[in-house]
C-alpha cells in the first residue's frame, strides 16, 4: 500500500494520499452524474461571468450593491472550481486519489472562499441597511473606500479562519485508512478519519468558525430588523414593496448559504451522517453557486434592463456589420 509510510519503530503508519469515495453509485449513474455535474459547472461559470461582465460594462450597475455582487460572483466561480473539476474527474475516470498536499490545499481554498462569502453577504446586508435606513448618507456610508474595505475585510476573515482550521486538521495523525467518505476534503470527514484526539480541533472549529458564522448571521438579522422598522415607516404601500424587493434576492442567498453551513459545521460530530453531509455539500458547493446569478437576475429589474441593453447593442453591431 503506497499511500502509507512507516513512522519510526512504532507500529504506526502515516497517510501520504487520500481516496475520495464520492458517491456510491453504479457506472451508468456515475456517467449521468458526470453529465449533470458538467452541465451545472458550465452554467455556474457562464452565469457568474455574465453577472461580472454586465456590472463592468453597464453604467447603470456601477453602484456599491453591484460592486459587492460582482465580488460575490467572482467568489462563486472560485468556490465551485475548488471542488467541481476534481469531482468531475473522479466521476469520469474513476481516479479518486488526491495527494496529502492536494487535500490540504483543497480544504484551505474551500474554507477561505466559503468564509469570505459568508462575511461578504454581511457586507451586502450592510449595503441594504445603508440604502434603506440612511438614503441621504448612502454615498458616504458606501463610498468606494468603504466598499474596498468591506471586500478586503471579508477576504482577511475568510483566510484567517481557513488557515487555522487547515493547520489544525492536517496536524492530526492519519493512519490505518486513507478513504474519505466524501467527494471533497472537508473538515467533518477528515476528523472522522483521524486516529488522533480531535477534541481540540473540534473545539477550535466550533468556536472560531462557529463564532464567525453565527456573528455574521446575527448581524445580518440585526440589519434586516432595522430595515423592517425603517420600511414600515414608509407611508405608501408601493414604496414599502419597492424597498423590500431590493432585499429579496439577498435574503434568499443568505438563507441557502447559512442554513447549509450551520447544518454542516455547527452540529456535534456524533450526529454527523456522511450521506446527509454529502447531499448538503452538493447544495452549498455545487448548486448554490449556479443559483445565485439566477436569483439575482430573475427578480432584479436593473439586471434585466442591463441584459436587454447588452443584447440590443449586440444586435445593433451585428446589423451594422451586415451592412
Steps between C-alpha positions, in 0.01 A plus 500: 500500500694801366282755674638398840849564634640356826563732794815404688505185714141530606236287342341807335452619147460839336269573208667672202191511276127469538218336306181702456225238504250749356159364404418131541332440164538261207687581174186611312390738777859620530493603133168675553639683804803607296276643226280683751803625694668628184181679397461662842867607501465651152189698599673613822796640308282650226248658739754655735725621217193660340421684826861624528503610134168684527617688810821605326347620174166652612518846656167451680656218703799703619369516858622357833233228501610365162868543587442259790289273278784485244738393777250236614484361144881486485506309831235258371711423191806429714295317765346247264830464310672367815270198506317444169798420268636232736152357554439485123842341442419230757160430346641482146819299553450344841835637621392597850842551657618840621841572651541606861608850389222514239242417767641767734492760221144410406388535863685833533352659185156353568505641853639838393243553228211373714596725791552797269157449346337489842654834604435655158130418540517702823656791306213477250250511789674816630467649151122440503480644854687816392287541185162457673560639849739785410435589133631858534833376641525196273779633278707575811423174680572297185781699341750328273750485786242336729405246229862394447546484878200270539628268226854495646361430847292211362807340339712555813247333733439212258874445458570509877219253571624260234869517600414411862268212405729356231804516729313326783347227283824413321704500819301191600619144433333307219570130512347162423256633237529768232141484372305825541127434496427813295561651157710786643760546773283657769542532876235250632612196293869574563444519875318166486794348312768617744641261760602793726302672771288749303343677798724810466431527125127463556505759780695757295293438185176538694614818677687682221300388195178488701571843648556651154195322358262583783642853544458585131153342487396688816612832352311422178185436704555824692539689169170363375319573828608864464403492131151368587445779756617757247283362217189493720536876541453546124142619447428364153453126448680526165802658670512221760479232233776667295728523805443137599546378141865612503562261791323184378788364290754558775277339764453192278877456455561555873240237593652234272863575590467536877242223535725241332820628670350490850358153437843372394740669742305581817362155574672270753735253328300207643194605298680522166374273225735493200213428264315812617823703503569409137153611393530830690851552358359459147251776587748761627807405294344417162134609473502834688778660287288419193177634653638834622515667154144380432376622838650846449391535137150351487358738764724798423369752247833687483689183402226409253526848351878465471455166318253658255735793434792263442294287260373805308858629463610162365208496253586853391864406444401186312267709277773756433744222411256346248453837330 
